[in-house]
Structures are given as C-alpha cells and as structure tokens.
C-alpha cells in the first residue's frame, strides 16, 4: 500500500512523510483515498470545496455540509 500512496505524489518530501506515517500507523488522505471505492462526484465534476486537500469527500445525504 505504501508504494501505491507514494505513486500519488511526485514530491520527495511527501513520499518520506508517507513512509513515516505508515510506520507510525497514522492515517493519511492518501490511505483514505485508496480505501474509497467510489470517487467524489463533486470532484469528478470539477466542483471541489476548500476541504478537498484533507482527503476524499465525505458529503452524503446524512452529512450534506
């Protein structure tokens, strides 16, 4: 899984931090993205909100905001 997450970025510092996060058991947005089967419909249509950098979208009928 670490290799898949590191493939999502070209930044060498991010790759190093992903390795440390994996070693320390810290969940990252990269790890959450791999766990999501359905991608964000908002992002696919180009209507991303300011929170997209925090990980995959969790907007649903139960949590619309």
PDB file of N, CA, C and O in Angstrom, chain B, residues numbered from 101:
ATOM      1  N   UNK B 101       0.830  -1.190   0.000  1.00  0.00           N
ATOM      2  CA  UNK B 101       0.000   0.000   0.000  1.00  0.00           C
ATOM      3  C   UNK B 101       0.878   1.259   0.000  1.00  0.00           C
ATOM      4  O   UNK B 101       0.511   2.266  -0.605  1.00  0.00           O
ATOM      5  N   UNK B 102       2.031   1.208   0.672  1.00  0.00           N
ATOM      6  CA  UNK B 102       2.913   2.371   0.718  1.00  0.00           C
ATOM      7  C   UNK B 102       3.339   2.784  -0.679  1.00  0.00           C
ATOM      8  O   UNK B 102       3.369   3.975  -0.989  1.00  0.00           O
ATOM      9  N   UNK B 103       3.664   1.830  -1.517  1.00  0.00           N
ATOM     10  CA  UNK B 103       4.082   2.146  -2.890  1.00  0.00           C
ATOM     11  C   UNK B 103       2.952   2.810  -3.670  1.00  0.00           C
ATOM     12  O   UNK B 103       3.197   3.722  -4.459  1.00  0.00           O
ATOM     13  N   UNK B 104       1.715   2.359  -3.454  1.00  0.00           N
ATOM     14  CA  UNK B 104       0.562   2.965  -4.131  1.00  0.00           C
ATOM     15  C   UNK B 104       0.384   4.408  -3.678  1.00  0.00           C
ATOM     16  O   UNK B 104       0.106   5.292  -4.488  1.00  0.00           O
ATOM     17  N   UNK B 105       0.547   4.640  -2.381  1.00  0.00           N
ATOM     18  CA  UNK B 105       0.390   6.002  -1.866  1.00  0.00           C
ATOM     19  C   UNK B 105       1.500   6.904  -2.385  1.00  0.00           C
ATOM     20  O   UNK B 105       1.235   8.046  -2.763  1.00  0.00           O
ATOM     21  N   UNK B 106       2.729   6.419  -2.411  1.00  0.00           N
ATOM     22  CA  UNK B 106       3.843   7.229  -2.892  1.00  0.00           C
ATOM     23  C   UNK B 106       3.718   7.531  -4.382  1.00  0.00           C
ATOM     24  O   UNK B 106       4.236   8.545  -4.849  1.00  0.00           O
ATOM     25  N   UNK B 107       3.042   6.672  -5.128  1.00  0.00           N
ATOM     26  CA  UNK B 107       2.836   6.907  -6.555  1.00  0.00           C
ATOM     27  C   UNK B 107       1.872   8.067  -6.807  1.00  0.00           C
ATOM     28  O   UNK B 107       1.809   8.584  -7.922  1.00  0.00           O
ATOM     29  N   UNK B 108       1.124   8.480  -5.785  1.00  0.00           N
ATOM     30  CA  UNK B 108       0.154   9.562  -5.936  1.00  0.00           C
ATOM     31  C   UNK B 108       0.791  10.943  -5.870  1.00  0.00           C
ATOM     32  O   UNK B 108       0.113  11.938  -6.128  1.00  0.00           O
ATOM     33  N   UNK B 109       2.069  11.032  -5.533  1.00  0.00           N
ATOM     34  CA  UNK B 109       2.744  12.327  -5.432  1.00  0.00           C
ATOM     35  C   UNK B 109       4.133  12.244  -6.054  1.00  0.00           C
ATOM     36  O   UNK B 109       4.764  11.187  -6.067  1.00  0.00           O
ATOM     37  N   UNK B 110       4.592  13.375  -6.565  1.00  0.00           N
ATOM     38  CA  UNK B 110       5.944  13.415  -7.111  1.00  0.00           C
ATOM     39  C   UNK B 110       6.900  14.091  -6.139  1.00  0.00           C
ATOM     40  O   UNK B 110       8.112  14.091  -6.354  1.00  0.00           O
ATOM     41  N   UNK B 111       6.354  14.673  -5.060  1.00  0.00           N
ATOM     42  CA  UNK B 111       7.154  15.395  -4.082  1.00  0.00           C
ATOM     43  C   UNK B 111       7.924  14.418  -3.188  1.00  0.00           C
ATOM     44  O   UNK B 111       7.325  13.577  -2.518  1.00  0.00           O
ATOM     45  N   UNK B 112       9.243  14.536  -3.184  1.00  0.00           N
ATOM     46  CA  UNK B 112      10.082  13.626  -2.404  1.00  0.00           C
ATOM     47  C   UNK B 112       9.853  13.761  -0.897  1.00  0.00           C
ATOM     48  O   UNK B 112       9.924  12.771  -0.169  1.00  0.00           O
ATOM     49  N   UNK B 113       9.579  14.972  -0.430  1.00  0.00           N
ATOM     50  CA  UNK B 113       9.298  15.173   0.994  1.00  0.00           C
ATOM     51  C   UNK B 113       8.000  14.482   1.396  1.00  0.00           C
ATOM     52  O   UNK B 113       7.917  13.887   2.471  1.00  0.00           O
ATOM     53  N   UNK B 114       6.990  14.560   0.535  1.00  0.00           N
ATOM     54  CA  UNK B 114       5.727  13.887   0.810  1.00  0.00           C
ATOM     55  C   UNK B 114       5.912  12.373   0.859  1.00  0.00           C
ATOM     56  O   UNK B 114       5.318  11.692   1.695  1.00  0.00           O
ATOM     57  N   UNK B 115       6.729  11.864  -0.030  1.00  0.00           N
ATOM     58  CA  UNK B 115       6.996  10.418  -0.043  1.00  0.00           C
ATOM     59  C   UNK B 115       7.652   9.979   1.260  1.00  0.00           C
ATOM     60  O   UNK B 115       7.311   8.933   1.812  1.00  0.00           O
ATOM     61  N   UNK B 116       8.599  10.783   1.751  1.00  0.00           N
ATOM     62  CA  UNK B 116       9.268  10.463   3.013  1.00  0.00           C
ATOM     63  C   UNK B 116       8.282  10.525   4.178  1.00  0.00           C
ATOM     64  O   UNK B 116       8.310   9.676   5.068  1.00  0.00           O
ATOM     65  N   UNK B 117       7.410  11.536   4.167  1.00  0.00           N
ATOM     66  CA  UNK B 117       6.417  11.657   5.235  1.00  0.00           C
ATOM     67  C   UNK B 117       5.395  10.523   5.184  1.00  0.00           C
ATOM     68  O   UNK B 117       4.929  10.060   6.225  1.00  0.00           O
ATOM     69  N   UNK B 118       5.046  10.077   3.981  1.00  0.00           N
ATOM     70  CA  UNK B 118       4.132   8.941   3.857  1.00  0.00           C
ATOM     71  C   UNK B 118       4.750   7.678   4.451  1.00  0.00           C
ATOM     72  O   UNK B 118       4.068   6.879   5.093  1.00  0.00           O
ATOM     73  N   UNK B 119       6.038   7.514   4.226  1.00  0.00           N
ATOM     74  CA  UNK B 119       6.735   6.352   4.789  1.00  0.00           C
ATOM     75  C   UNK B 119       6.715   6.408   6.323  1.00  0.00           C
ATOM     76  O   UNK B 119       6.465   5.399   6.982  1.00  0.00           O
ATOM     77  N   UNK B 120       6.979   7.586   6.880  1.00  0.00           N
ATOM     78  CA  UNK B 120       6.956   7.741   8.336  1.00  0.00           C
ATOM     79  C   UNK B 120       5.544   7.547   8.891  1.00  0.00           C
ATOM     80  O   UNK B 120       5.362   6.899   9.922  1.00  0.00           O
ATOM     81  N   UNK B 121       4.555   8.106   8.210  1.00  0.00           N
ATOM     82  CA  UNK B 121       3.171   7.952   8.666  1.00  0.00           C
ATOM     83  C   UNK B 121       2.755   6.478   8.661  1.00  0.00           C
ATOM     84  O   UNK B 121       2.078   6.015   9.578  1.00  0.00           O
ATOM     85  N   UNK B 122       3.160   5.758   7.633  1.00  0.00           N
ATOM     86  CA  UNK B 122       2.836   4.334   7.546  1.00  0.00           C
ATOM     87  C   UNK B 122       3.504   3.578   8.698  1.00  0.00           C
ATOM     88  O   UNK B 122       2.893   2.705   9.314  1.00  0.00           O
ATOM     89  N   UNK B 123       4.751   3.919   8.980  1.00  0.00           N
ATOM     90  CA  UNK B 123       5.497   3.264  10.057  1.00  0.00           C
ATOM     91  C   UNK B 123       4.865   3.560  11.420  1.00  0.00           C
ATOM     92  O   UNK B 123       4.821   2.696  12.296  1.00  0.00           O
ATOM     93  N   UNK B 124       4.372   4.808  11.588  1.00  0.00           N
ATOM     94  CA  UNK B 124       3.780   5.226  12.861  1.00  0.00           C
ATOM     95  C   UNK B 124       2.299   4.886  12.976  1.00  0.00           C
ATOM     96  O   UNK B 124       1.693   5.117  14.022  1.00  0.00           O
ATOM     97  N   UNK B 125       1.711   4.340  11.916  1.00  0.00           N
ATOM     98  CA  UNK B 125       0.293   3.967  11.953  1.00  0.00           C
ATOM     99  C   UNK B 125      -0.651   5.140  11.821  1.00  0.00           C
ATOM    100  O   UNK B 125      -1.789   5.069  12.284  1.00  0.00           O
ATOM    101  N   UNK B 126      -0.206   6.219  11.199  1.00  0.00           N
ATOM    102  CA  UNK B 126      -1.029   7.411  11.021  1.00  0.00           C
ATOM    103  C   UNK B 126      -1.788   7.319   9.699  1.00  0.00           C
ATOM    104  O   UNK B 126      -1.201   7.027   8.657  1.00  0.00           O
ATOM    105  N   UNK B 127      -3.099   7.570   9.749  1.00  0.00           N
ATOM    106  CA  UNK B 127      -3.908   7.546   8.531  1.00  0.00           C
ATOM    107  C   UNK B 127      -3.732   8.871   7.786  1.00  0.00           C
ATOM    108  O   UNK B 127      -3.793   9.941   8.391  1.00  0.00           O
ATOM    109  N   UNK B 128      -3.519   8.795   6.497  1.00  0.00           N
ATOM    110  CA  UNK B 128      -3.357   9.987   5.672  1.00  0.00           C
ATOM    111  C   UNK B 128      -4.473  10.045   4.640  1.00  0.00           C
ATOM    112  O   UNK B 128      -5.230   9.089   4.474  1.00  0.00           O
ATOM    113  N   UNK B 129      -4.567  11.180   3.946  1.00  0.00           N
ATOM    114  CA  UNK B 129      -5.581  11.300   2.900  1.00  0.00           C
ATOM    115  C   UNK B 129      -5.312  10.311   1.774  1.00  0.00           C
ATOM    116  O   UNK B 129      -6.242   9.852   1.111  1.00  0.00           O
ATOM    117  N   UNK B 130      -4.047   9.983   1.558  1.00  0.00           N
ATOM    118  CA  UNK B 130      -3.701   9.019   0.522  1.00  0.00           C
ATOM    119  C   UNK B 130      -4.234   7.630   0.873  1.00  0.00           C
ATOM    120  O   UNK B 130      -4.738   6.909   0.012  1.00  0.00           O
ATOM    121  N   UNK B 131      -4.118   7.273   2.131  1.00  0.00           N
ATOM    122  CA  UNK B 131      -4.599   5.963   2.582  1.00  0.00           C
ATOM    123  C   UNK B 131      -6.129   5.910   2.513  1.00  0.00           C
ATOM    124  O   UNK B 131      -6.706   4.903   2.101  1.00  0.00           O
ATOM    125  N   UNK B 132      -6.778   7.006   2.919  1.00  0.00           N
ATOM    126  CA  UNK B 132      -8.251   7.045   2.851  1.00  0.00           C
ATOM    127  C   UNK B 132      -8.720   6.947   1.403  1.00  0.00           C
ATOM    128  O   UNK B 132      -9.713   6.277   1.119  1.00  0.00           O
ATOM    129  N   UNK B 133      -8.015   7.606   0.486  1.00  0.00           N
ATOM    130  CA  UNK B 133      -8.407   7.561  -0.919  1.00  0.00           C
ATOM    131  C   UNK B 133      -8.359   6.140  -1.460  1.00  0.00           C
ATOM    132  O   UNK B 133      -9.248   5.731  -2.206  1.00  0.00           O
ATOM    133  N   UNK B 134      -7.333   5.386  -1.092  1.00  0.00           N
ATOM    134  CA  UNK B 134      -7.235   4.003  -1.551  1.00  0.00           C
ATOM    135  C   UNK B 134      -8.372   3.149  -1.006  1.00  0.00           C
ATOM    136  O   UNK B 134      -8.767   2.166  -1.634  1.00  0.00           O
ATOM    137  N   UNK B 135      -8.905   3.518   0.166  1.00  0.00           N
ATOM    138  CA  UNK B 135      -9.994   2.769   0.773  1.00  0.00           C
ATOM    139  C   UNK B 135     -11.357   3.061   0.172  1.00  0.00           C
ATOM    140  O   UNK B 135     -12.286   2.268   0.327  1.00  0.00           O
ATOM    141  N   UNK B 136     -11.488   4.188  -0.513  1.00  0.00           N
ATOM    142  CA  UNK B 136     -12.770   4.562  -1.105  1.00  0.00           C
ATOM    143  C   UNK B 136     -12.928   3.902  -2.469  1.00  0.00           C
ATOM    144  O   UNK B 136     -12.044   4.002  -3.320  1.00  0.00           O
ATOM    145  N   UNK B 137     -14.038   3.238  -2.669  1.00  0.00           N
ATOM    146  CA  UNK B 137     -14.298   2.584  -3.955  1.00  0.00           C
ATOM    147  C   UNK B 137     -14.895   3.575  -4.957  1.00  0.00           C
ATOM    148  O   UNK B 137     -14.571   3.538  -6.144  1.00  0.00           O
ATOM    149  N   UNK B 138     -15.757   4.450  -4.475  1.00  0.00           N
ATOM    150  CA  UNK B 138     -16.413   5.434  -5.341  1.00  0.00           C
ATOM    151  C   UNK B 138     -15.745   6.791  -5.118  1.00  0.00           C
ATOM    152  O   UNK B 138     -15.637   7.262  -3.986  1.00  0.00           O
ATOM    153  N   UNK B 139     -15.306   7.403  -6.197  1.00  0.00           N
ATOM    154  CA  UNK B 139     -14.664   8.705  -6.075  1.00  0.00           C
ATOM    155  C   UNK B 139     -15.722   9.798  -5.906  1.00  0.00           C
ATOM    156  O   UNK B 139     -16.887   9.610  -6.255  1.00  0.00           O
ATOM    157  N   UNK B 140     -15.303  10.920  -5.373  1.00  0.00           N
ATOM    158  CA  UNK B 140     -16.178  12.054  -5.103  1.00  0.00           C
ATOM    159  C   UNK B 140     -16.828  12.568  -6.390  1.00  0.00           C
ATOM    160  O   UNK B 140     -16.133  12.933  -7.338  1.00  0.00           O
ATOM    161  N   UNK B 141     -18.144  12.594  -6.417  1.00  0.00           N
ATOM    162  CA  UNK B 141     -18.869  13.093  -7.578  1.00  0.00           C
ATOM    163  C   UNK B 141     -18.663  14.583  -7.788  1.00  0.00           C
ATOM    164  O   UNK B 141     -18.673  15.060  -8.922  1.00  0.00           O
ATOM    165  N   UNK B 142     -18.478  15.315  -6.707  1.00  0.00           N
ATOM    166  CA  UNK B 142     -18.239  16.751  -6.813  1.00  0.00           C
ATOM    167  C   UNK B 142     -16.895  17.007  -7.488  1.00  0.00           C
ATOM    168  O   UNK B 142     -16.799  17.829  -8.400  1.00  0.00           O
ATOM    169  N   UNK B 143     -15.862  16.305  -7.039  1.00  0.00           N
ATOM    170  CA  UNK B 143     -14.533  16.485  -7.614  1.00  0.00           C
ATOM    171  C   UNK B 143     -14.474  16.050  -9.067  1.00  0.00           C
ATOM    172  O   UNK B 143     -13.810  16.687  -9.885  1.00  0.00           O
ATOM    173  N   UNK B 144     -15.173  14.953  -9.392  1.00  0.00           N
ATOM    174  CA  UNK B 144     -15.186  14.480 -10.769  1.00  0.00           C
ATOM    175  C   UNK B 144     -15.833  15.496 -11.700  1.00  0.00           C
ATOM    176  O   UNK B 144     -15.490  15.572 -12.879  1.00  0.00           O
ATOM    177  N   UNK B 145     -16.780  16.283 -11.161  1.00  0.00           N
ATOM    178  CA  UNK B 145     -17.436  17.289 -11.992  1.00  0.00           C
ATOM    179  C   UNK B 145     -16.714  18.639 -11.924  1.00  0.00           C
ATOM    180  O   UNK B 145     -17.132  19.595 -12.576  1.00  0.00           O
ATOM    181  N   UNK B 146     -15.629  18.724 -11.133  1.00  0.00           N
ATOM    182  CA  UNK B 146     -14.840  19.957 -11.062  1.00  0.00           C
ATOM    183  C   UNK B 146     -15.352  20.973 -10.070  1.00  0.00           C
ATOM    184  O   UNK B 146     -15.005  22.150 -10.166  1.00  0.00           O
ATOM    185  N   UNK B 147     -16.168  20.555  -9.118  1.00  0.00           N
ATOM    186  CA  UNK B 147     -16.733  21.475  -8.134  1.00  0.00           C
ATOM    187  C   UNK B 147     -16.180  21.136  -6.746  1.00  0.00           C
ATOM    188  O   UNK B 147     -16.943  20.821  -5.833  1.00  0.00           O
ATOM    189  N   UNK B 148     -14.868  21.200  -6.591  1.00  0.00           N
ATOM    190  CA  UNK B 148     -14.239  20.840  -5.320  1.00  0.00           C
ATOM    191  C   UNK B 148     -14.410  21.952  -4.286  1.00  0.00           C
ATOM    192  O   UNK B 148     -14.387  23.138  -4.617  1.00  0.00           O
ATOM    193  N   UNK B 149     -14.582  21.545  -3.037  1.00  0.00           N
ATOM    194  CA  UNK B 149     -14.682  22.525  -1.957  1.00  0.00           C
ATOM    195  C   UNK B 149     -13.301  22.772  -1.368  1.00  0.00           C
ATOM    196  O   UNK B 149     -12.326  22.149  -1.790  1.00  0.00           O
ATOM    197  N   UNK B 150     -13.209  23.672  -0.403  1.00  0.00           N
ATOM    198  CA  UNK B 150     -11.917  24.027   0.174  1.00  0.00           C
ATOM    199  C   UNK B 150     -11.346  22.926   1.054  1.00  0.00           C
ATOM    200  O   UNK B 150     -10.178  23.007   1.436  1.00  0.00           O
ATOM    201  N   UNK B 151     -12.118  21.904   1.388  1.00  0.00           N
ATOM    202  CA  UNK B 151     -11.655  20.831   2.265  1.00  0.00           C
ATOM    203  C   UNK B 151     -11.092  19.634   1.511  1.00  0.00           C
ATOM    204  O   UNK B 151     -10.663  18.667   2.140  1.00  0.00           O
ATOM    205  N   UNK B 152     -11.080  19.672   0.188  1.00  0.00           N
ATOM    206  CA  UNK B 152     -10.630  18.508  -0.577  1.00  0.00           C
ATOM    207  C   UNK B 152      -9.202  18.096  -0.252  1.00  0.00           C
ATOM    208  O   UNK B 152      -8.876  16.913  -0.346  1.00  0.00           O
ATOM    209  N   UNK B 153      -8.352  19.023   0.124  1.00  0.00           N
ATOM    210  CA  UNK B 153      -6.982  18.690   0.462  1.00  0.00           C
ATOM    211  C   UNK B 153      -6.872  17.851   1.726  1.00  0.00           C
ATOM    212  O   UNK B 153      -5.809  17.304   2.019  1.00  0.00           O
ATOM    213  N   UNK B 154      -7.971  17.746   2.478  1.00  0.00           N
ATOM    214  CA  UNK B 154      -7.951  16.984   3.713  1.00  0.00           C
ATOM    215  C   UNK B 154      -8.296  15.512   3.493  1.00  0.00           C
ATOM    216  O   UNK B 154      -8.289  14.727   4.441  1.00  0.00           O
ATOM    217  N   UNK B 155      -8.595  15.137   2.265  1.00  0.00           N
ATOM    218  CA  UNK B 155      -8.902  13.735   1.996  1.00  0.00           C
ATOM    219  C   UNK B 155     -10.135  13.594   1.142  1.00  0.00           C
ATOM    220  O   UNK B 155     -10.758  14.592   0.777  1.00  0.00           O
ATOM    221  N   UNK B 156     -10.495  12.380   0.822  1.00  0.00           N
ATOM    222  CA  UNK B 156     -11.677  12.157  -0.026  1.00  0.00           C
ATOM    223  C   UNK B 156     -12.942  12.738   0.595  1.00  0.00           C
ATOM    224  O   UNK B 156     -13.108  12.764   1.814  1.00  0.00           O
ATOM    225  N   UNK B 157     -13.804  13.191  -0.259  1.00  0.00           N
ATOM    226  CA  UNK B 157     -15.038  13.846   0.161  1.00  0.00           C
ATOM    227  C   UNK B 157     -15.927  12.891   0.940  1.00  0.00           C
ATOM    228  O   UNK B 157     -16.056  11.718   0.590  1.00  0.00           O
ATOM    229  N   UNK B 158     -16.533  13.404   1.991  1.00  0.00           N
ATOM    230  CA  UNK B 158     -17.439  12.595   2.801  1.00  0.00           C
ATOM    231  C   UNK B 158     -18.852  13.163   2.797  1.00  0.00           C
ATOM    232  O   UNK B 158     -19.649  12.854   3.683  1.00  0.00           O
ATOM    233  N   UNK B 159     -19.166  13.992   1.802  1.00  0.00           N
ATOM    234  CA  UNK B 159     -20.512  14.559   1.716  1.00  0.00           C
ATOM    235  C   UNK B 159     -21.480  13.445   1.334  1.00  0.00           C
ATOM    236  O   UNK B 159     -21.225  12.671   0.411  1.00  0.00           O
ATOM    237  N   UNK B 160     -22.582  13.378   2.053  1.00  0.00           N
ATOM    238  CA  UNK B 160     -23.623  12.386   1.766  1.00  0.00           C
ATOM    239  C   UNK B 160     -24.971  13.005   2.122  1.00  0.00           C
ATOM    240  O   UNK B 160     -25.043  14.150   2.568  1.00  0.00           O
ATOM    241  N   UNK B 161     -26.023  12.244   1.923  1.00  0.00           N
ATOM    242  CA  UNK B 161     -27.347  12.739   2.272  1.00  0.00           C
ATOM    243  C   UNK B 161     -27.461  13.010   3.777  1.00  0.00           C
ATOM    244  O   UNK B 161     -28.169  13.928   4.193  1.00  0.00           O
ATOM    245  N   UNK B 162     -26.760  12.206   4.592  1.00  0.00           N
ATOM    246  CA  UNK B 162     -26.792  12.385   6.041  1.00  0.00           C
ATOM    247  C   UNK B 162     -25.920  13.559   6.507  1.00  0.00           C
ATOM    248  O   UNK B 162     -26.220  14.204   7.512  1.00  0.00           O
ATOM    249  N   UNK B 163     -24.851  13.824   5.772  1.00  0.00           N
ATOM    250  CA  UNK B 163     -23.932  14.906   6.129  1.00  0.00           C
ATOM    251  C   UNK B 163     -23.697  15.789   4.909  1.00  0.00           C
ATOM    252  O   UNK B 163     -22.668  15.660   4.247  1.00  0.00           O
ATOM    253  N   UNK B 164     -24.644  16.694   4.598  1.00  0.00           N
ATOM    254  CA  UNK B 164     -24.557  17.496   3.375  1.00  0.00           C
ATOM    255  C   UNK B 164     -23.545  18.636   3.456  1.00  0.00           C
ATOM    256  O   UNK B 164     -23.295  19.282   2.439  1.00  0.00           O
ATOM    257  N   UNK B 165     -22.960  18.909   4.602  1.00  0.00           N
ATOM    258  CA  UNK B 165     -22.006  20.024   4.727  1.00  0.00           C
ATOM    259  C   UNK B 165     -20.692  19.562   5.306  1.00  0.00           C
ATOM    260  O   UNK B 165     -19.777  20.367   5.479  1.00  0.00           O
TER     261      UNK B 165
END
